[in-house]
Amino acid sequence: MTPKQHRGEVTADLLLDAALRVYAAAGEQGLTVGAVTRESGVSLGSLYHHFGSLDGLRAALAQRWLGRLLDAMVTALRGADTARSGIDALVRSYLSFVREHRDAALLLHSSAADRQSFAQGKELRDAQEARLSPFAAWMSSHIASGEVAALPAALVESLVLGPVVAVARRWLSGIDDVDLDEAARVLPERIWRSVSAAPR
């Protein structure tokens, strides 16, 4: 990497870090070009050079943190030797990430992220394909082995992650009736029952 490329990466990181701080402090409406350049100390021209627009910056910020969440989940899966222990690992890693990176989790579970997902779902998924493929391979291998019910992969993914995302959203919204530790204890078994190929 040349010194110029390194400086470019440092500048992009400053802008992304500042954007998350602004989002955490002021919400979606407060995430403006002016607020980010003031918070980062980086020029307006540099923001446009690296991200093209405020929307480009938002998208890059969401992709950065989605990538980190997926990396945490894949790392957790690597230590699991059964489908059941894998589900436990996925649930715990997701909820731990939400607790440890609350500001980023708020961004990933925001209405703006939902709108972007609806508008650009395939493109976003394609951008994270390398990170998603270990999860897909894990799921396919456990379906093939007969541990997990022979359902379409998208349905298995929804059954596994849907309840976890719902709990995360509820906790992030400030509703005081969700305990993440309790959810981490209860959800894996409940989710396992929904995807296990074993007769009930």
C-alpha positions as CSV (number, residue, x, y, z in Angstrom):
1,M,0.0,0.0,0.0
2,T,1.4,3.4,-1.0
3,P,1.5,6.3,1.5
4,K,-1.3,8.0,-0.4
5,Q,-3.5,4.9,-0.2
6,H,-2.8,4.6,3.5
7,R,-3.8,8.3,4.0
8,G,-7.0,7.6,2.0
9,E,-7.9,4.6,4.2
10,V,-7.2,6.7,7.4
11,T,-9.5,9.5,6.1
12,A,-12.3,7.1,5.2
13,D,-12.0,5.5,8.7
14,L,-12.2,8.9,10.3
15,L,-15.4,9.7,8.4
16,L,-17.0,6.4,9.2
17,D,-16.1,6.6,12.9
18,A,-17.4,10.1,13.0
19,A,-20.6,9.2,11.2
20,L,-21.4,6.5,13.8
21,R,-20.8,9.0,16.6
22,V,-23.1,11.5,15.0
23,Y,-25.7,8.9,14.4
24,A,-25.5,7.7,18.0
25,A,-25.8,11.3,19.3
26,A,-28.3,12.8,16.9
27,G,-30.1,9.9,15.1
28,E,-30.9,9.5,11.5
29,Q,-32.0,13.1,11.0
30,G,-28.9,14.5,12.6
31,L,-26.6,12.5,10.3
32,T,-25.7,15.3,7.9
33,V,-22.7,16.1,5.8
34,G,-22.0,19.2,8.0
35,A,-22.2,17.2,11.2
36,V,-19.9,14.5,10.0
37,T,-17.3,16.9,8.7
38,R,-17.3,18.9,11.9
39,E,-17.1,15.7,14.0
40,S,-14.3,14.1,11.9
41,G,-12.3,17.3,11.1
42,V,-12.2,16.0,7.5
43,S,-13.1,18.3,4.6
44,L,-16.4,18.2,2.6
45,G,-14.4,17.4,-0.5
46,S,-12.8,14.4,1.1
47,L,-16.2,13.0,2.2
48,Y,-17.5,13.3,-1.4
49,H,-14.2,11.9,-2.8
50,H,-14.4,8.8,-0.7
51,F,-18.2,8.1,-0.5
52,G,-19.8,10.2,-3.3
53,S,-22.6,11.4,-1.2
54,L,-24.1,11.2,2.3
55,D,-26.1,8.2,1.1
56,G,-22.8,6.6,0.1
57,L,-21.4,7.2,3.5
58,R,-24.4,5.8,5.2
59,A,-24.3,2.7,3.0
60,A,-20.6,2.2,3.7
61,L,-21.1,2.6,7.4
62,A,-23.9,0.0,7.4
63,Q,-21.8,-2.4,5.3
64,R,-18.8,-2.0,7.6
65,W,-20.8,-2.9,10.7
66,L,-22.9,-5.6,9.0
67,G,-19.6,-7.2,8.0
68,R,-18.4,-7.1,11.5
69,L,-21.6,-8.7,12.8
70,L,-21.4,-11.5,10.2
71,D,-17.7,-12.1,11.0
72,A,-18.6,-12.5,14.7
73,M,-21.3,-15.0,13.8
74,V,-19.1,-17.0,11.5
75,T,-16.3,-17.1,14.1
76,A,-18.8,-18.4,16.7
77,L,-20.0,-21.1,14.2
78,R,-16.5,-22.4,13.7
79,G,-16.4,-23.6,17.3
80,A,-19.6,-25.5,17.0
81,D,-19.5,-29.2,16.2
82,T,-23.3,-29.8,15.9
83,A,-26.2,-27.9,14.5
84,R,-27.7,-27.4,17.9
85,S,-24.5,-26.0,19.3
86,G,-24.1,-23.8,16.2
87,I,-27.6,-22.3,16.8
88,D,-26.6,-21.6,20.4
89,A,-23.3,-19.9,19.2
90,L,-25.1,-17.8,16.6
91,V,-27.7,-16.6,19.1
92,R,-25.2,-15.7,21.7
93,S,-22.8,-14.0,19.3
94,Y,-25.6,-11.9,17.7
95,L,-26.9,-10.7,21.1
96,S,-23.4,-10.1,22.4
97,F,-22.6,-8.0,19.4
98,V,-25.8,-6.0,20.0
99,R,-24.9,-5.4,23.6
100,E,-21.2,-4.5,22.9
101,H,-21.9,-2.3,19.9
102,R,-25.2,-0.7,20.7
103,D,-24.7,2.3,18.5
104,A,-23.8,0.2,15.4
105,A,-26.7,-2.2,16.2
106,L,-29.1,0.7,16.3
107,L,-27.9,1.7,12.9
108,L,-28.2,-1.9,11.5
109,H,-31.7,-2.3,12.9
110,S,-33.0,1.2,12.0
111,S,-35.8,2.1,9.6
112,A,-33.2,3.6,7.2
113,A,-31.5,0.2,7.1
114,D,-34.8,-1.5,6.5
115,R,-35.6,0.9,3.6
116,Q,-32.2,0.3,2.1
117,S,-32.6,-3.5,2.5
118,F,-36.0,-3.4,0.7
119,A,-34.6,-1.2,-2.1
120,Q,-31.2,-2.9,-2.5
121,G,-31.5,-6.3,-0.8
122,K,-29.8,-8.4,-3.5
123,E,-27.0,-5.9,-4.0
124,L,-26.4,-5.7,-0.2
125,R,-26.4,-9.5,0.1
126,D,-24.1,-9.9,-2.9
127,A,-21.7,-7.4,-1.2
128,Q,-21.5,-9.6,1.8
129,E,-21.4,-12.9,-0.1
130,A,-17.9,-13.9,1.1
131,R,-19.0,-13.5,4.7
132,L,-22.4,-15.2,4.2
133,S,-21.0,-18.3,2.4
134,P,-19.6,-20.0,5.6
135,F,-23.1,-19.6,7.2
136,A,-24.8,-21.0,4.1
137,A,-22.3,-23.9,3.9
138,W,-22.8,-24.7,7.6
139,M,-26.6,-24.7,7.2
140,S,-26.4,-26.9,4.0
141,S,-24.1,-29.4,5.6
142,H,-26.5,-29.9,8.6
143,I,-29.5,-30.1,6.3
144,A,-27.6,-32.8,4.3
145,S,-26.7,-34.7,7.4
146,G,-30.3,-34.8,8.5
147,E,-29.8,-32.8,11.7
148,V,-31.7,-29.8,10.3
149,A,-35.1,-30.1,8.6
150,A,-35.0,-30.3,4.9
151,L,-36.4,-26.8,4.3
152,P,-35.2,-24.1,1.8
153,A,-32.1,-22.5,3.2
154,A,-33.8,-19.1,3.3
155,L,-36.5,-20.5,5.6
156,V,-34.0,-22.0,7.9
157,E,-32.1,-18.7,8.0
158,S,-35.3,-16.9,8.9
159,L,-36.3,-19.4,11.6
160,V,-32.8,-19.1,13.1
161,L,-32.2,-15.4,12.9
162,G,-35.8,-14.0,12.9
163,P,-36.4,-14.4,16.6
164,V,-32.9,-13.0,17.5
165,V,-33.4,-9.9,15.3
166,A,-36.8,-9.3,16.8
167,V,-35.4,-9.5,20.4
168,A,-32.5,-7.2,19.4
169,R,-34.9,-4.7,17.9
170,R,-37.0,-4.7,21.0
171,W,-34.1,-4.3,23.4
172,L,-32.6,-1.5,21.2
173,S,-35.9,0.4,21.2
174,G,-35.6,0.9,24.9
175,I,-38.6,-1.3,25.8
176,D,-37.7,-2.5,29.3
177,D,-39.2,-6.0,29.1
178,V,-36.3,-7.8,27.3
179,D,-33.3,-9.2,29.1
180,L,-30.6,-10.2,26.6
181,D,-29.0,-12.7,29.0
182,E,-32.4,-14.5,29.4
183,A,-32.9,-14.4,25.6
184,A,-29.5,-16.0,25.1
185,R,-30.5,-18.8,27.5
186,V,-34.0,-19.4,26.1
187,L,-33.9,-18.7,22.4
188,P,-31.4,-21.4,21.3
189,E,-33.5,-24.3,22.5
190,R,-36.7,-22.7,21.1
191,I,-35.1,-22.1,17.7
192,W,-33.6,-25.5,17.7
193,R,-37.1,-27.1,18.0
194,S,-38.2,-25.1,15.0
195,V,-35.4,-26.3,12.7
196,S,-34.5,-29.7,14.0
197,A,-35.2,-32.7,11.7
198,A,-35.8,-34.9,14.8
199,P,-39.5,-35.9,15.4
200,R,-41.2,-33.9,18.2
